[in-house]
C-alpha cells in the first residue's frame, strides 16, 4: 500500500480546516457584542448600539473540557498518523503492519467508548462530562456545582455496566465554568 505525498497533504489540510472550523464554532463569545441597525440600504446610515445585559442570551454550554478534548484529539491523531505511516511503509513486516492496524482499531474503539460514556453521563442531567479511559482505569470528571455520594455511585455503576472488563472508576466534580 503506497500513499502518495499529495494525498497525505490533502488529508492534512482537510483535517486542519476541520479543526479550525470546530474551534471557531465553539469559541467563547467576545465581551463586546454589538448590534448593527441599518436606517437605509447604504452603509452610511449604520448605527452601532451596545446590547443590554437583559437582551443577551444566557449560554449554558461549558467550554471547560473542550481544550482538553482538543489536546487528546491531537495526540491521538498524531498516533494514528504514525501507525498509518507504519502500515504504508515498505520496510515494515506483515506482522508490524497487522499490529499497527490492530492499534488503530483499539484507538477508534477507545474514542467511541469515551464519547458514548460522556453522552450517557450527560443524559443523567450533567451539563458536561469528560471520560478518560486508560488501561483498567476510568477517570470521569463532571461539570456540576455539587455531587452526592448517590450521584457518584450512579456514574460508577453506569461506567462499570457499559465496560466489558473490570475497571476502576474515579469520579471528580468540576465546579468552575470557563
C-alpha positions in Angstrom: 0.0 0.0 0.0 1.7 3.1 -1.2 0.4 6.5 -0.1 1.2 9.5 -2.3 2.5 12.7 -0.8 -0.2 14.7 -2.5 -2.9 12.6 -0.8 -1.2 12.9 2.6 -1.0 16.7 2.2 -4.6 16.9 1.1 -5.8 14.9 4.1 -3.7 17.0 6.4 -5.2 20.2 5.0 -8.7 18.9 5.3 -8.1 17.8 8.9 -6.6 21.2 9.8 -9.6 23.0 8.2 -12.0 20.9 10.2 -10.1 21.6 13.5 -10.0 25.3 12.8 -13.7 25.3 11.9 -14.7 23.5 15.1 -12.5 25.9 17.1 -14.2 29.0 15.7 -17.6 27.4 16.0 -17.3 26.7 19.7 -15.1 29.7 20.7 -16.3 31.7 23.7 -18.4 34.8 22.7 -16.4 38.0 23.0 -17.1 40.6 25.6 -18.1 43.2 23.0 -21.3 42.3 21.4 -22.8 44.9 19.0 -26.0 45.0 17.0 -26.0 46.8 13.7 -29.0 48.7 12.7 -29.3 50.0 9.2 -31.6 53.0 8.5 -31.5 52.6 4.8 -29.9 50.4 2.1 -26.5 52.2 2.3 -23.8 51.7 4.9 -23.8 55.5 5.7 -26.8 55.2 8.0 -25.3 52.4 10.1 -25.6 52.9 13.9 -23.8 50.7 16.3 -25.6 50.1 19.6 -24.5 48.1 22.6 -26.6 45.1 23.6 -28.2 45.4 27.0 -27.5 42.7 29.5 -31.1 41.7 29.5 -31.0 41.1 25.8 -28.0 38.8 25.9 -28.8 35.1 25.6 -27.7 33.0 28.5 -25.3 30.3 27.4 -25.3 27.2 29.5 -22.8 25.2 27.5 -19.4 25.0 29.1 -16.1 25.2 27.5 -14.2 23.7 30.4 -13.4 20.4 28.8 -13.1 21.5 25.1 -9.4 22.4 25.3 -8.7 19.0 27.0 -10.6 17.2 24.3 -8.8 19.1 21.6 -5.4 18.1 23.1 -6.4 14.5 23.4 -7.7 14.5 19.9 -4.4 16.0 18.6 -2.3 13.4 20.4 -4.5 10.5 19.1 -4.4 12.0 15.6 -0.6 12.1 15.6 -0.5 8.5 16.9 -3.0 7.4 14.2 -0.8 9.1 11.6 2.3 7.3 12.8 0.5 4.0 12.7 -0.9 4.7 9.3 2.6 5.6 8.1 3.9 2.3 9.6 1.2 0.4 7.8 2.1 2.1 4.4 5.8 1.6 4.8 7.5 -0.9 2.5 10.1 -1.6 5.3 7.5 -2.8 7.8 6.9 -6.5 8.0 3.4 -8.0 7.7 3.4 -8.6 11.4 4.2 -5.0 12.2 1.5 -3.8 9.8 -1.0 -6.1 11.4 0.0 -4.8 14.8 -0.4 -1.2 13.7 -3.8 -2.0 12.2 -4.9 -3.5 15.5 -3.7 -0.5 17.4 -5.6 1.8 15.2 -8.8 -0.2 15.7 -8.2 -0.2 19.5 -7.8 3.6 19.4 -11.0 4.0 17.5 -12.8 1.7 19.9 -11.4 3.7 22.9 -12.5 7.0 21.4 -16.0 5.7 20.7 -16.3 4.2 24.2 -15.3 7.5 25.8 -17.8 9.5 23.6 -20.6 7.1 24.4 -20.0 7.2 28.1 -19.8 11.0 28.0 -23.2 11.2 26.3 -24.7 8.7 28.8 -23.4 10.7 31.8 -24.8 13.9 30.3 -28.1 12.1 29.9 -28.1 11.8 33.7 -28.5 15.5 33.9 -25.0 16.9 34.0 -24.0 19.9 31.8 -20.8 18.3 30.6 -18.7 15.3 31.3 -15.1 14.2 30.4 -14.2 10.5 30.4 -10.6 9.3 30.1 -10.1 5.5 29.7 -6.5 4.4 30.4 -6.0 0.7 30.7 -8.1 -0.6 33.6 -8.9 2.9 34.9 -11.6 5.3 34.1 -11.4 9.0 35.1 -14.7 10.7 35.0 -15.0 14.5 35.5 -18.4 16.0 35.6 -19.4 19.7 35.5 -21.6 20.3 38.5 -21.7 22.5 41.5 -22.2 19.7 43.9 -22.2 15.9 43.7 -23.6 13.5 46.2 -22.4 10.0 47.0 -25.5 8.5 45.4 -24.9 10.5 42.2 -21.2 9.4 42.1 -22.3 5.8 42.6 -24.7 6.1 39.8 -21.9 7.3 37.5 -19.6 4.5 38.7 -22.4 1.9 38.1 -23.1 3.3 34.6 -19.4 3.1 33.6 -18.8 -0.4 35.0 -22.0 -1.6 33.4 -21.0 -0.4 30.0 -17.4 -1.6 30.1 -16.8 -5.3 29.4 -13.8 -5.7 31.7 -13.3 -4.9 35.4 -12.4 -1.3 35.7 -11.6 1.2 38.5 -13.7 4.3 38.2 -12.8 7.7 39.7 -15.5 10.5 39.7 -14.3 14.1 40.1 -16.7 17.1 40.2 -15.6 20.3 38.3 -17.3 23.4 39.6 -15.7 26.3 37.6 -17.1 27.5 34.3 -14.7 28.6 31.6 
